[in-house]
């Protein structure tokens, strides 16, 4: 596992406005109230980023479009 933090995927394909708002609230909640220092593979913020990327990747696959490289790299970690 790499110690490098994942980027927040900017692509919103397949993500509803409600999902994005709730996702952001969870992310901010983990930022302020989550654990202090964990390796990236155990960090709940990193898990949220991976799940979001997987959801975007699945939406691209369902639509038959090519997902950006950033989405693919984040989803496959």
Secondary structure as GFF3:
##gff-version 3
##sequence-region A 1 77
A	DSSP	alpha_helix	17	33	.	.	.	ID=ss1
A	DSSP	alpha_helix	44	63	.	.	.	ID=ss2
A	DSSP	alpha_helix	69	75	.	.	.	ID=ss3
###
